[in-house]
Amino acid sequence: MKGDRLDPTVVQADVRTIDRANSAPDAQIPDATAPLLELRGIRKVFGPTPDWIERAGQRLGWLRPAATVHALDGVDLTIASGEVVGLVGESGCGKSTLGRIAVGLLAPSAGKRLWRGAALHTLPEAEQRRVRLGIQMIFQDPYASLNPRMRVRDLLGEAPRVHGLIDRRQQADFVAALLHQVGLDPAMAE
């Protein structure tokens, strides 16, 4: 499942200091030597949540429990810094569910998500926000993910601008640098 390593001249390290004094008492501090992202024993079960009447009926034997779908059962995945990972499998095997859990769009039913060895939910809120910005997922259907009416410059520049990473004046240069970095002509932004 592990992909090719990125060119180290392209990957830039993002080293930040965490304020331990303002961290939660049980907060773990990320370890720069640990894998970037680890998923351990991830399980995901989908099913309806019965209301109190349905639960009572189930306990008394009047109603059968609703069917559940066990989408993931004990999945482990380790991603090192600078590594690119692609998930391949049959339709309905849990690729999108695992991806959504990895990026934090969906909570696992069981298991742990670790960022540099620290449980993500124990990190200070500011660090969790920074981590969420660094984990991305590319969805299967680009027409459901990207607005086909937007220009490339707007698609590539909107998220960094919204998250305060660049301002509107820097957007054109930022997009041109991104396109150049992947070997595309910056004129394609228009």
N, C-alpha and C positions, 0 to 999 in steps of 0.2 A: 504493500500500500504506500510505501514511501516513495516520493518522487525525486527528481533530480535536484541537486543543490543549486541555489541561485549563485550568480557571479558575485563574489564578496565585494567587488568594487561597486556594485549597484546597491547592495544592502547596507543600510546605515544603522548603526546601533543607537538605541534610544535608552539612555541611562538617566534615571531620575532618582532623587533621594526622597525617601518617605519619612515624614515627620513622626517619629515613634512616640513622642510625647502626646500627640493629639490622636493617636490610633486607638481603636477599641481595645479593651484589656485582653481579649482573646485573639487579637489580630495576628496573623502570621505575616512575616516579611518575606517577599519573593526572593528566591535564591537565583542569582544570575547564572550559576553553573547547571541548574536543573533544566530538564526539557521545558520548552516554551509553553506547551499546552499538553496536559495529560487528562485523559478520560479513563476512569477506573470503575469497572463493574457497572457501567451505565445500563439501566433498565428503564423502559418506558411502556406503560400500560395505558391504553385509551379505553374509556368506557363511560357510560353515563353515571352521574353522581345521584344516587336515589335520594328522594326527599324522605322525611320522617315517616310518612304513611307507607311508602314503598319498603323502607327498612323494617318497619313493624310487620308488614305482610310477609316479608322474606323470613324474618325470625320465627314467625308463627307457622311457616310452611305453606302459606296461601299463595305466595308469589315466588317464582323462580328468580334467582339473581340475573340481572341483565348481562348479556354477552359482553366480554371484554376482548380487546385485541392486544396481544403482547408484541409490540412493534420491535423492541430491542430487549435482549436478555443477556446481561453480563458482558457488554462490549468494552474492550480496553483499546485505547489508541494513544500513541505517544508521538508528538510532533516536536522536532528540534528546531531551534532558532535558524531561520533562513531556509527551511525545508518547505517544499510545496507538496501538498497531498491531494490526491484525487480519489474519490470514492466511486467505485464501479460495481454494479450489480443489477440484478433483475428488477423490473418494475415492482414496487411495493415491498422491497426487502428492507427498508429502513434507512436508506441513504439520506434522504431529506430530513428525516426525524433526527438522525445523529448529527447532521450539520446544524440544524436549528438548536439542538442542545449545546453543541460546541460553541456557537456564537452567542448563546444566552437568550435566544428568542423563545425557547421552550425549556421548562424545568424538567429534569429527569425524575422518574418515580423513585429511583434509588441510584446510588453511585456518587462519585465525586468528580468535580471539574477542578483541576489544579492549574494554576498559572505560575510557572517557574517554581513549582513545588508547594505553593501556598494555596489553600482552598479559597476559591474566588469569593465566596460569601463572607470570608473573614477579613478581607482587605478593607482598608479605609475607603469610604465612598469615592473620594477623589481618585484613588488608584483604580477602583472598579470602573469608573467612567473612562479613564485612560486606557485600560485594558480592552474595554468594549470597542473603543475606537480602533484598536489594533487588530481585532479579529473580524474577518469579513468572510462572507459566503457568496459565491456566485450561483444564482439560481438557474435551473435548467432552461426556463423559457424567458429569453431576453425581452420579449414583447410584454410579459407580465411584470418585468423588473425595471425596464427602461422605457421612458416616454419617447416614442418614435418621432414626436413633433419637436423635441428639444434638440438643440445643436450639441455636438460633441463637447464644445467648450463649456456649455452649461451643465451637461451631465457629469463631466469630470471635475468641474469647479464648484458645484453647489455644496456638496457634503463638507469639504474642507472649510468653505466659507461659513456655513451654518454652524460648524463646531468651533469657530473662532481660530482655526489654524492659519488662515490667510484672510486678508480683507479684499474688498472688491477691486481695489487698484492692483493687487498682486495676482489676480485670477488669470489674466491672459498669459503672464510669464510662467505661472505655475503649470497651467495646462500645456503650454508649449514645451516646457521641460519634461513633463510626463510623456508626451508623445515622442519627443526626441529620445528619451530613455528606452522606449520599447521599439525604436527603429522606424517610427512613422513620421511623416512630414507634418510639422506643426500647422501647415495650411489646412490640414484635414479638420481642424477644430471648427472651421466655419462651415 
